[in-house]
Each structure stands twice: as structure tokens, then as C-alpha cells.
Amino acid sequence: MNNDEPTTLNEENWKVESLPYSEDVQVYGFLQLCADRRFHRDIQERFQKDARLSSPLDYWIHADAGGAPMMLGLTTAPSYCYGEKGVRLMGWSAHGDICGGFPPGTSNEEIKTALLRAVEIQVKRYKEATHFVYFATLKKEGDTEETVVYSMICGKGAKSYAQAG
């Protein structure tokens, strides 16, 4: 620890910096992701394309370990976007290939199934939204790895995972 750094948290220890103000912009979408950034760019680009959003500034992101399947109880951000901001484009995602939000040894299929079950709940919770679902994983061939993103769009009245199975 640097000797110039305070060892207590109190008002006198705040460092204050003035910066240009960033205007609030209209938010059209909401995307929930795993905190593991390996797949963020690919999922965000797919969501922007599918939802026809021109910029990452057009939507909020909400990230935590495990992505949408492990965030069902974290409703403040999605409910705020849906209820207060009028967002009707909602994305839910998870990834395979070792996710720190799931117990060690959890398979890609188990995570994908958990994602689909979580989206069933979100579709019921946010009834007027169009829901975008993404599962990212790695494809390995020899020494080459590439990201593969599975996606689907559920509008109002979509069949649930249980109904389709």
C-alpha cells in the first residue's frame, strides 16, 4: 500500500475531479450478461443487431457471475428499465466453457437449460417486451478457437421452453 493513501474511509479522504457532464440519453434496451468479459463483445454486437440498436449507449447492461440464470433475484435494474424507462427490448444471456457463476463441472447444456428456464420467468415478468436470448460458447478445432453465439428472439405469446420440449 502506498504511504500516501488513507487508511480510513471518511469525508476528508475524497479526491474530487470535475468532468464534463454526460447528458442522459433515451434507453431502448436492456441486456443481462455474465461478468466474465470473454463473450461480452460478441453478445452485445448480436443484441444490437437483433434489436436494431445503433449504439451501446442505446441500452443498459447488467452483469454478474452466471449471467441471466443466476440473476433472477436481481430485479432492480431490469424492472427500472422496463417500468421507469419504458424499455421493451430485453436481452438475457449466459455462456459455457467454464462459468464462474456455476459450480465446477457444470456442462454447457446445463447452463443453456438454466438460461432457457430463466428466460421463461423473465418473459412472464416483462410481458410487453420482446426478449432476446443468447448463449455463447467456444468452438475448438485443432489449435483454433472461435466464439459461437446461439440466439433466439421471443415476442409476446412465445411458447415456453417447457411447452416446446
Secondary structure, 3 states (H helix, E strand, C coil): CCCCCCCCCCHHHCCCCCCCCCCCCCCCEEEEECCCHHHHHHHHHHHHHHHCCCCHHHEEEEECCCCHHHCCCCCHHHHHHHHCCCCCEEEEEEECCCCCCCCCCCCHHHHHHHHHHHHHHHHHHCCCCEEEEEEEEEEEECCEEEEEEEEEEECCCCCCHHHHC
